[in-house]
Amino acid sequence: MKYVYILQSVEDGERYYVGLTDDLKERLKRHNEGSVPHTKKYKPWQMKTYLGFSNEKQAIAFERYLKSPSGRAFAKKRL
């Protein structure tokens, strides 16, 4: 199972991060430990939402979409 997730910074509630993982708990832990350079500056993070995919290609495509301008607008409005 692949998960596309959206994190929200606890300190800066306007800061979000979109990612893809096999293990949500471990990945959130790594973000909050500062092990992920891109998110280290805005920790701690909380899980805003996630979606599970049985098809890896669909998960990758959805993650890419959420990182696009129209995907960010969709997430802000719907998720």
C-alpha positions as CSV (number, residue, x, y, z in Angstrom):
1,M,0.0,0.0,0.0
2,K,1.3,3.5,-0.9
3,Y,0.1,6.6,1.0
4,V,0.0,10.1,-0.3
5,Y,-0.1,12.4,2.7
6,I,-0.4,16.1,3.5
7,L,1.4,17.5,6.6
8,Q,0.7,20.8,8.2
9,S,3.2,22.7,10.3
10,V,2.1,23.1,13.9
11,E,4.1,26.3,14.3
12,D,3.2,27.9,10.9
13,G,-0.4,26.7,10.2
14,E,-0.1,28.0,6.6
15,R,2.9,25.7,5.7
16,Y,2.0,22.3,4.1
17,Y,4.0,19.4,2.7
18,V,2.9,16.7,0.4
19,G,4.7,13.3,0.3
20,L,4.5,9.6,-0.6
21,T,5.3,6.7,1.7
22,D,4.7,3.1,2.6
23,D,4.7,3.8,6.4
24,L,2.9,6.9,7.6
25,K,3.9,6.7,11.3
26,E,7.6,6.2,10.5
27,R,7.6,9.0,7.9
28,L,5.9,11.5,10.2
29,K,8.4,10.6,12.9
30,R,11.3,11.3,10.5
31,H,9.8,14.7,9.5
32,N,9.4,15.6,13.2
33,E,13.0,14.5,14.1
34,G,14.4,16.8,11.4
35,S,15.7,13.9,9.3
36,V,14.0,15.4,6.2
37,P,15.9,18.5,5.0
38,H,13.0,20.0,3.2
39,T,10.7,20.0,6.2
40,K,13.3,20.4,9.0
41,K,12.8,24.2,9.2
42,Y,9.1,24.1,9.9
43,K,8.8,21.2,12.4
44,P,6.8,20.0,14.3
45,W,4.4,18.6,11.7
46,Q,0.9,17.0,12.1
47,M,-0.9,14.8,9.7
48,K,-3.6,16.8,7.9
49,T,-4.9,14.0,5.6
50,Y,-3.7,10.9,3.8
51,L,-5.0,8.6,1.1
52,G,-4.1,5.0,0.5
53,F,-3.5,3.5,-2.9
54,S,-3.1,-0.1,-3.9
55,N,-1.6,1.0,-7.3
56,E,1.8,2.6,-7.0
57,K,1.5,4.5,-10.3
58,Q,-1.8,6.1,-9.2
59,A,-0.2,7.2,-5.9
60,I,2.7,8.8,-7.7
61,A,0.4,10.5,-10.2
62,F,-1.8,11.8,-7.4
63,E,1.2,13.1,-5.4
64,R,2.5,14.9,-8.5
65,Y,-1.0,16.4,-9.0
66,L,-1.2,17.7,-5.4
67,K,2.2,19.4,-5.9
68,S,0.9,21.2,-9.0
69,P,-0.8,24.6,-8.8
70,S,-4.2,23.2,-9.5
71,G,-3.6,20.3,-7.1
72,R,-2.6,22.8,-4.3
73,A,-5.9,24.7,-5.0
74,F,-7.8,21.4,-4.9
75,A,-6.2,20.3,-1.6
76,K,-6.8,23.7,0.0
77,K,-10.5,23.7,-0.9
78,R,-11.4,20.1,-0.5
79,L,-8.9,18.5,1.9
